């Protein structure tokens, strides 16, 4: 792997979403909490404080980042469903990763939060009809995107951060989570 930042590759939007592809992306979102939980199983305090790459976030920061990011995504989806072309607010992910609760909160809290959040999000996504996936929102940095784009991006995002942790485990020779 040449670029430790993108262990599953960079995100690529598929403009030709089909119902079958959407179901697969929704399954990825549904599976993300269990995959993240499995990725960190058995890690000790020192391992949780290990950056997944030089100058990267620690495993702990990654675990707390995923539900923070996905909470924002869930809210953005709800805004797109209830408002006409809303402009969403961005946030400084790096600054969030340095706020005291990241260091002080046990990762199990964020893993439980991700479980609950994804339960709600999957119910929402499975309820949408074809036209609702096309509902737009404006991202200040990316321009107009749709719920379809959000679905694809966050299906990738969960896999992306789980792979940060599993790739680190492999490079360090830490016991694999399924052993």
C-alpha positions in Angstrom: 0.0 0.0 0.0 1.7 3.2 -1.2 -0.6 5.7 0.5 -1.5 4.9 4.1 -4.2 7.6 4.0 -6.3 5.7 1.5 -6.1 2.0 2.3 -9.3 1.2 0.3 -8.6 3.8 -2.4 -9.9 7.3 -2.7 -13.7 7.8 -2.8 -15.2 7.6 -6.3 -18.7 8.7 -6.9 -20.8 6.5 -9.1 -23.3 8.7 -10.9 -25.3 5.8 -12.2 -26.7 4.5 -9.0 -29.2 1.6 -9.3 -31.5 0.2 -6.6 -29.1 -2.8 -6.3 -26.1 -0.6 -5.8 -27.9 1.4 -3.2 -28.9 -1.7 -1.3 -25.2 -2.7 -1.3 -24.1 0.7 0.0 -26.9 0.6 2.7 -25.6 -2.8 3.7 -22.1 -1.3 4.0 -23.4 1.4 6.3 -25.4 -1.2 8.3 -22.2 -3.2 8.7 -19.8 -0.4 9.6 -20.4 -0.4 13.4 -19.7 -4.1 13.7 -16.6 -3.8 11.4 -15.2 -0.9 13.5 -15.9 -2.8 16.7 -14.1 -5.9 15.3 -11.2 -3.8 14.1 -10.4 -2.5 17.7 -11.2 -5.7 19.6 -8.4 -6.5 22.1 -6.4 -3.4 21.5 -4.8 -2.0 24.7 -4.4 1.6 25.8 -1.0 2.0 24.1 -2.3 0.6 20.8 -5.3 2.9 20.9 -2.9 5.9 21.2 -0.9 4.7 18.1 -1.3 6.8 15.0 -2.5 4.8 12.0 0.2 6.5 9.9 2.9 9.1 10.5 1.3 12.4 11.4 -2.1 10.7 11.3 -4.8 10.3 13.9 -4.5 7.7 16.7 -6.8 4.7 16.6 -8.8 6.3 19.5 -9.3 9.5 17.4 -10.4 7.4 14.4 -12.9 5.5 16.5 -14.4 8.8 17.9 -14.3 10.5 14.4 -16.5 7.9 12.7 -19.7 8.5 14.7 -19.0 12.3 14.8 -18.7 12.3 11.0 -21.7 10.0 10.5 -23.9 12.0 12.8 -23.2 15.0 10.6 -24.0 13.0 7.5 -27.3 11.6 9.0 -28.4 15.2 9.9 -27.4 16.4 6.4 -29.6 13.7 4.9 -32.5 14.7 7.1 -32.0 18.3 6.1 -32.0 17.4 2.4 -35.2 15.5 2.9 -37.0 18.3 4.8 -35.6 21.5 3.2 -35.2 22.7 -0.4 -31.5 22.5 -1.3 -30.1 23.3 2.1 -26.6 24.6 2.6 -25.0 22.4 5.2 -22.4 23.5 7.7 -18.9 22.0 7.6 -16.7 21.4 10.6 -13.0 21.1 11.3 -12.5 17.4 11.8 -8.9 17.8 13.0 -10.0 20.3 15.7 -12.8 18.0 16.8 -10.3 15.2 17.2 -8.3 17.3 19.6 -11.2 18.3 21.9 -10.9 16.8 25.4 -13.8 14.4 25.1 -11.8 12.4 22.4 -9.1 11.6 24.9 -11.3 11.1 27.9 -14.2 9.1 26.5 -13.9 5.3 26.4 -14.1 4.1 22.8 -17.0 1.8 23.8 -19.1 5.0 24.1 -18.5 5.9 20.5 -19.0 2.3 19.3 -22.4 2.3 21.0 -23.2 5.6 19.5 -22.3 4.4 16.1 -24.5 1.3 16.6 -27.5 3.4 17.5 -26.9 6.0 14.8 -26.5 3.5 12.1 -29.7 1.7 13.1 -31.6 4.9 12.6 -29.7 5.9 9.4 -30.3 2.5 7.8 -34.1 2.7 8.6 -34.1 6.1 7.0 -32.2 5.1 3.9 -34.3 2.0 3.4 -37.4 4.1 3.5 -36.4 6.4 0.6 -37.9 6.1 -2.8 -35.9 6.6 -6.0 -36.6 10.4 -6.2 -35.6 11.0 -2.6 -32.0 9.8 -3.3 -31.8 12.7 -5.7 -32.6 15.3 -3.1 -29.9 18.0 -3.2 -27.9 19.8 -0.6 -25.1 22.3 -0.9 -21.8 21.5 0.7 -19.7 24.7 1.0 -16.5 22.9 -0.2 -18.0 20.5 -2.8 -21.0 22.3 -4.2 -24.3 20.6 -4.8 -24.4 16.9 -3.8 -27.3 14.5 -3.3 -28.4 12.0 -0.8 -27.2 9.4 -3.3 -23.7 10.9 -3.1 -23.9 11.0 0.7 -24.9 7.3 0.7 -22.0 6.3 -1.5 -19.5 8.5 0.3 -20.3 7.3 3.8 -20.4 3.7 2.8 -16.9 4.3 1.6 -16.0 6.3 4.7 -16.8 3.5 7.1 -14.7 1.0 5.1 -11.9 3.6 4.8 -11.5 4.2 8.5 -11.9 0.5 9.5 -9.1 -0.2 7.0 -6.9 2.4 8.7 -7.1 0.3 11.9 -6.9 -3.1 10.3 -3.9 -2.1 8.1 -2.1 -0.7 11.2 -2.7 -4.0 13.0 -1.3 -5.9 10.1 1.8 -3.7 9.8 2.5 -3.8 13.5 1.9 -7.6 13.8 -0.9 -7.0 16.4 -3.2 -9.9 16.8 -5.8 -9.9 14.1 -9.3 -9.1 15.4 -10.7 -12.5 14.3 -8.1 -14.6 16.2 
